[in-house]
Amino acid sequence: MNKEEVAELIKQYSRDTMFLSSSAVEDHPAYVQLKTAGHEIIPFLLERLADSIGHDRGDTFDMDNSPRASMALLCDITNGECLVGFQHEYAGMLDKLRAHILQWGKSKSAK
């Protein structure tokens, strides 16, 4: 799966599920297709996640790029490896979680 395909599937998933709880959307066809792609799409998901910085609130909200979609997929694909070391007191804080996962991605690409 290439970068453009990942972006299109994230767009579909983001638009279709933005008002649904995360537990209700794991069966969405775009999510399933992305998850099935596996580790090969991790760099593209990290890029989409980084692109969401500054575009997740108010007037700057990007309906085509949900950071929660990228984070959920990264957690599923890595079996939670991307969350190792995340401090529990920051649970629910989007910016802290995104920063942690992006740092995890940088550390993996440096190896």
C-alpha positions as a Markdown table, in Angstrom:
| # | Residue | x | y | z |
|---|---|---|---|---|
| 1 | Met | 0.0 | 0.0 | 0.0 |
| 2 | Asn | 1.4 | 3.4 | -0.9 |
| 3 | Lys | 1.3 | 6.8 | 0.8 |
| 4 | Glu | -1.6 | 8.1 | -1.3 |
| 5 | Glu | -3.7 | 5.0 | -0.6 |
| 6 | Val | -3.1 | 5.4 | 3.1 |
| 7 | Ala | -4.1 | 9.0 | 3.0 |
| 8 | Glu | -7.3 | 8.2 | 1.1 |
| 9 | Leu | -8.3 | 5.5 | 3.5 |
| 10 | Ile | -7.5 | 7.7 | 6.5 |
| 11 | Lys | -9.7 | 10.4 | 4.9 |
| 12 | Gln | -12.6 | 8.0 | 4.4 |
| 13 | Tyr | -12.3 | 6.6 | 8.0 |
| 14 | Ser | -11.9 | 10.1 | 9.5 |
| 15 | Arg | -15.0 | 11.5 | 7.8 |
| 16 | Asp | -17.2 | 8.4 | 8.4 |
| 17 | Thr | -16.3 | 8.1 | 12.1 |
| 18 | Met | -15.6 | 11.5 | 13.4 |
| 19 | Phe | -18.8 | 11.6 | 15.5 |
| 20 | Leu | -18.7 | 7.9 | 16.7 |
| 21 | Ser | -17.0 | 6.4 | 19.7 |
| 22 | Ser | -13.7 | 4.7 | 19.0 |
| 23 | Ser | -15.1 | 1.3 | 20.1 |
| 24 | Ala | -17.8 | 1.5 | 17.4 |
| 25 | Val | -15.5 | 2.0 | 14.4 |
| 26 | Glu | -12.9 | -0.7 | 14.4 |
| 27 | Asp | -15.0 | -2.7 | 11.9 |
| 28 | His | -15.0 | 0.2 | 9.4 |
| 29 | Pro | -13.8 | -1.1 | 6.0 |
| 30 | Ala | -11.0 | 1.5 | 5.7 |
| 31 | Tyr | -9.7 | 0.8 | 9.2 |
| 32 | Val | -9.7 | -3.0 | 8.5 |
| 33 | Gln | -7.9 | -2.4 | 5.2 |
| 34 | Leu | -5.3 | -0.2 | 6.8 |
| 35 | Lys | -4.8 | -2.6 | 9.7 |
| 36 | Thr | -4.4 | -5.5 | 7.3 |
| 37 | Ala | -1.6 | -3.6 | 5.5 |
| 38 | Gly | 0.5 | -4.0 | 8.6 |
| 39 | His | 3.9 | -2.7 | 9.4 |
| 40 | Glu | 4.6 | -1.4 | 5.9 |
| 41 | Ile | 2.3 | 1.6 | 6.4 |
| 42 | Ile | 3.8 | 2.7 | 9.8 |
| 43 | Pro | 5.9 | 5.5 | 8.2 |
| 44 | Phe | 2.8 | 6.8 | 6.4 |
| 45 | Leu | 0.7 | 6.7 | 9.6 |
| 46 | Leu | 3.4 | 8.6 | 11.5 |
| 47 | Glu | 3.5 | 11.2 | 8.7 |
| 48 | Arg | -0.3 | 11.6 | 8.9 |
| 49 | Leu | -0.1 | 11.9 | 12.6 |
| 50 | Ala | 2.6 | 14.6 | 12.4 |
| 51 | Asp | 0.5 | 16.4 | 9.8 |
| 52 | Ser | -2.4 | 16.6 | 12.3 |
| 53 | Ile | -0.4 | 18.9 | 14.6 |
| 54 | Gly | -2.2 | 22.2 | 14.7 |
| 55 | His | -5.1 | 20.9 | 12.7 |
| 56 | Asp | -7.2 | 19.1 | 15.3 |
| 57 | Arg | -9.2 | 21.9 | 17.0 |
| 58 | Gly | -11.6 | 24.6 | 16.1 |
| 59 | Asp | -11.3 | 26.4 | 12.8 |
| 60 | Thr | -8.1 | 24.5 | 11.9 |
| 61 | Phe | -9.8 | 21.1 | 12.3 |
| 62 | Asp | -8.9 | 18.8 | 9.4 |
| 63 | Met | -11.8 | 16.4 | 8.9 |
| 64 | Asp | -9.7 | 14.3 | 6.5 |
| 65 | Asn | -7.0 | 13.5 | 9.0 |
| 66 | Ser | -8.0 | 12.3 | 12.4 |
| 67 | Pro | -5.0 | 11.9 | 14.7 |
| 68 | Arg | -7.0 | 9.4 | 16.7 |
| 69 | Ala | -7.3 | 7.2 | 13.6 |
| 70 | Ser | -3.5 | 7.1 | 13.0 |
| 71 | Met | -2.8 | 6.5 | 16.7 |
| 72 | Ala | -5.3 | 3.7 | 17.0 |
| 73 | Leu | -3.9 | 2.0 | 13.9 |
| 74 | Leu | -0.4 | 2.4 | 15.1 |
| 75 | Cys | -1.3 | 0.8 | 18.4 |
| 76 | Asp | -3.1 | -2.0 | 16.7 |
| 77 | Ile | -0.4 | -2.7 | 14.1 |
| 78 | Thr | 2.4 | -2.6 | 16.8 |
| 79 | Asn | 0.4 | -4.5 | 19.4 |
| 80 | Gly | 0.7 | -1.5 | 21.7 |
| 81 | Glu | 4.5 | -1.2 | 21.3 |
| 82 | Cys | 4.1 | 2.5 | 20.4 |
| 83 | Leu | 2.6 | 3.1 | 23.9 |
| 84 | Val | 5.4 | 1.5 | 26.0 |
| 85 | Gly | 6.6 | 4.1 | 28.5 |
| 86 | Phe | 3.6 | 6.4 | 28.0 |
| 87 | Gln | 2.8 | 8.0 | 31.4 |
| 88 | His | -0.6 | 7.1 | 32.7 |
| 89 | Glu | -1.2 | 10.5 | 34.2 |
| 90 | Tyr | -1.4 | 11.9 | 30.6 |
| 91 | Ala | -4.2 | 9.5 | 29.6 |
| 92 | Gly | -6.7 | 11.3 | 27.4 |
| 93 | Met | -4.3 | 14.1 | 26.5 |
| 94 | Leu | -4.2 | 14.1 | 22.7 |
| 95 | Asp | -1.1 | 16.3 | 22.4 |
| 96 | Lys | 0.9 | 14.2 | 24.9 |
| 97 | Leu | -0.1 | 10.9 | 23.4 |
| 98 | Arg | 0.7 | 12.1 | 19.8 |
| 99 | Ala | 4.1 | 13.4 | 20.9 |
| 100 | His | 4.9 | 10.1 | 22.6 |
| 101 | Ile | 4.0 | 8.1 | 19.5 |
| 102 | Leu | 5.9 | 10.4 | 17.2 |
| 103 | Gln | 9.0 | 10.1 | 19.4 |
| 104 | Trp | 8.6 | 6.3 | 19.4 |
| 105 | Gly | 8.4 | 6.5 | 15.6 |
| 106 | Lys | 11.6 | 8.6 | 15.4 |
| 107 | Ser | 13.4 | 6.1 | 17.7 |
| 108 | Lys | 12.4 | 3.2 | 15.5 |
| 109 | Ser | 13.5 | 4.9 | 12.3 |
| 110 | Ala | 16.9 | 5.8 | 13.8 |
| 111 | Lys | 17.7 | 2.1 | 14.3 |
